[in-house]
Amino acid sequence: MADLNFRKKRKRQAKRKQSVKKERDLKFAARKPGLKFQQEKSHSETKNTGAIVNWILQIVTVCVVAFVLVWFFGQRVSNAGDSMKPALKNGDVVMVNRLVYNASRPKRGDVVAFKPNGNENAHYFIKRIVGLPGETIQIQDGLVYINNKAVKEHIHAKNIKDSGVAAEPLTLGDGEYFVIGDNHAGSDDSRMADIGNVKRREIYGKVWFVTSLGSDFGFVKR
């Protein structure tokens, strides 16, 4: 009998030892550094992915902004002829702002690029705005008269000998502009019947900067 009890006791002790060993093995497995390493690795991968996405978004944003700036502010047009001397010379490459007139109206003294009568096959003309919509313009005694008053401010053409169609009072319609080259003696502009008044839709944009290296390099004077 005593031997039987001893055997049962030995079995119970063996089961307790096995149970304790299993608990220790489970705790040890839970404390394995591999799990923590995998969590840290997953967090690091997420962080790197976010940085890459942010980097791509920045590049896309820069490209879009650059495209907009070039398209609206950096269109290049070559000046043909000397009709705008001394402001511009033949062959000068200028930058044209296409956006400015979406926010404001062309002003007297602005230098603009346009295609006469909207002819897409013609090269761009570059002239200075003298008359604005609704104004009555006349060239008399070498001076530009606007609404019967001689105007000199923002008008660079002086001592004009050929008045052309402006020899008589000429009233500009809505959205029409009268342009003259600074070098009026060698300029084909609104004084000529085949060019006439320039309509707003024909104006490509405002000429604002000369990119050609030399004395003309820089902002175009108004």
C-alpha positions in Angstrom: 0.0 0.0 0.0 2.8 2.4 0.9 4.5 1.6 -2.3 1.3 2.5 -4.3 1.0 5.8 -2.5 4.7 6.5 -3.2 4.2 5.8 -7.0 1.1 8.1 -7.1 3.1 10.8 -5.4 5.9 10.4 -7.8 3.5 10.8 -10.8 2.0 13.9 -9.3 5.4 15.5 -8.8 6.4 14.6 -12.4 3.2 16.2 -13.8 3.9 19.3 -11.7 7.5 19.5 -13.1 6.2 19.1 -16.7 3.6 21.8 -16.1 6.2 24.2 -14.7 8.5 23.5 -17.6 5.7 24.2 -20.1 5.0 27.5 -18.4 8.7 28.5 -18.5 8.9 27.5 -22.2 5.8 29.7 -23.0 7.2 32.7 -21.1 10.6 32.3 -22.8 8.9 32.1 -26.3 6.9 35.2 -25.5 10.1 37.0 -24.6 11.9 36.1 -27.8 13.4 39.2 -29.4 12.4 38.1 -32.9 8.8 39.4 -32.4 9.9 42.8 -31.3 12.3 43.0 -34.2 9.5 42.2 -36.6 7.3 44.9 -35.1 10.2 47.5 -35.4 10.8 46.4 -39.0 7.1 46.8 -39.9 7.1 50.3 -38.4 10.3 51.2 -40.2 8.9 50.0 -43.6 5.7 52.1 -43.0 7.8 55.1 -42.2 10.0 54.7 -45.3 6.9 54.2 -47.5 5.4 57.5 -46.2 8.7 59.3 -46.9 8.8 58.0 -50.5 5.1 59.0 -51.1 5.8 62.5 -49.7 8.9 62.8 -51.9 6.9 61.8 -55.0 4.2 64.4 -54.1 6.8 67.1 -53.7 8.3 66.3 -57.1 4.9 66.3 -58.8 4.0 69.6 -57.2 7.3 71.2 -58.3 6.7 69.9 -61.9 3.2 71.3 -62.0 4.3 74.7 -60.6 7.2 74.8 -63.1 4.8 74.0 -66.0 2.4 76.7 -65.0 5.1 79.3 -64.6 6.6 78.4 -68.0 3.3 78.2 -69.7 1.9 81.5 -68.4 5.0 83.6 -67.7 7.8 82.1 -69.8 6.5 81.8 -73.3 9.3 82.9 -75.6 8.7 85.1 -78.6 11.3 86.5 -81.0 11.1 90.2 -81.9 11.2 90.7 -85.7 12.4 94.1 -86.9 13.4 97.4 -85.2 9.9 98.9 -84.8 10.4 98.9 -81.0 13.8 100.5 -80.8 15.3 101.5 -78.5 13.3 99.3 -76.1 13.8 96.2 -78.3 16.1 95.3 -81.1 15.6 92.9 -84.0 16.1 89.3 -82.9 15.6 90.0 -79.2 14.0 87.1 -77.4 11.3 88.2 -75.0 9.2 86.5 -72.3 5.4 86.9 -72.6 3.1 86.8 -69.6 -0.1 85.1 -70.8 -1.8 85.2 -67.4 -1.7 88.8 -66.4 -4.6 89.9 -68.7 -6.9 87.3 -67.2 -6.7 89.2 -63.9 -6.5 92.8 -65.3 -7.0 94.8 -68.5 -4.2 95.9 -70.8 -2.9 99.4 -69.9 -1.6 102.2 -71.9 2.2 101.8 -72.2 2.1 98.0 -72.0 4.2 96.2 -74.7 2.1 93.4 -76.1 2.6 90.5 -78.5 -0.3 89.8 -80.9 -1.1 88.4 -84.4 -2.8 91.0 -86.7 -6.4 90.2 -87.4 -6.0 86.9 -85.6 -4.0 85.4 -88.4 -2.4 82.3 -86.9 0.1 82.0 -89.8 1.6 85.5 -89.2 4.5 86.0 -86.9 3.9 87.8 -83.6 3.9 91.6 -83.7 5.3 93.4 -80.7 4.0 97.0 -80.1 3.1 99.4 -77.4 -0.5 100.1 -76.4 -1.5 103.8 -77.0 -5.3 103.8 -77.1 -7.7 102.0 -74.9 -11.3 100.7 -75.5 -13.9 103.5 -75.8 -11.3 106.3 -76.3 -11.1 108.5 -79.3 -7.6 108.8 -80.7 -6.1 111.2 -83.2 -2.5 111.9 -84.3 -1.9 115.6 -85.0 1.2 117.7 -85.3 3.3 114.6 -84.3 1.4 114.2 -81.0 -1.1 111.6 -79.9 -4.5 113.1 -78.8 -6.8 111.0 -76.7 -10.3 112.4 -76.2 -9.1 115.7 -77.7 -6.2 116.0 -75.2 -2.5 115.6 -76.0 -1.1 112.6 -74.0 2.6 111.9 -73.5 2.6 109.7 -70.5 3.4 106.0 -71.4 3.6 107.0 -75.1 7.2 106.5 -76.3 6.5 107.5 -80.0 7.3 111.2 -80.5 7.1 113.6 -83.5 5.0 111.1 -85.5 5.0 112.1 -89.1 2.7 109.5 -90.5 -0.7 109.6 -88.8 -2.3 107.0 -91.0 -5.9 106.1 -90.2 -5.6 108.2 -87.0 -5.3 111.5 -89.0 -9.0 111.8 -88.3 -10.6 111.1 -84.9 -10.9 107.3 -84.5 -13.1 105.9 -81.7 -12.1 102.5 -80.4 -14.7 99.9 -79.8 -15.2 97.6 -76.8 -12.1 95.4 -76.4 -10.1 97.3 -79.1 -6.6 98.7 -78.6 -4.6 101.2 -80.7 -0.9 100.2 -80.8 2.2 102.0 -82.1 5.8 100.9 -82.3 8.3 103.1 -80.3 10.3 103.5 -83.6 7.1 104.8 -85.4 9.0 105.7 -88.6 9.8 102.0 -89.2 6.7 100.4 -87.7 3.6 98.7 -89.2 1.0 99.2 -86.5 -2.6 100.3 -85.9 -2.0 103.4 -88.1 -2.1 101.0 -91.1 -5.5 100.0 -92.4 -4.4 96.4 -92.9 -3.5 96.1 -89.2 -5.9 98.5 -87.6 -7.2 98.2 -84.1 -6.0 95.2 -82.1 -8.8 93.2 -80.4 -8.3 91.8 -77.0 -8.7 88.2 -78.2 -5.8 88.8 -80.6 -3.4 89.8 -77.8 -1.2 86.8 -76.9 0.2 88.4 -73.7 2.3 91.1 -72.1 5.9 91.3 -73.1 7.7 91.8 -69.8 11.3 90.5 -70.0 14.2 90.4 -72.5 16.2 87.2 -72.2 18.8 88.1 -74.9 22.1 89.0 -73.4 23.2 92.5 -74.1 22.1 96.1 -73.4 18.4 95.2 -73.6 18.6 92.3 -71.1 16.1 92.8 -68.3 12.6 94.1 -67.7 10.8 95.9 -70.5 10.1 99.5 -69.6 6.5 100.6 -69.6 
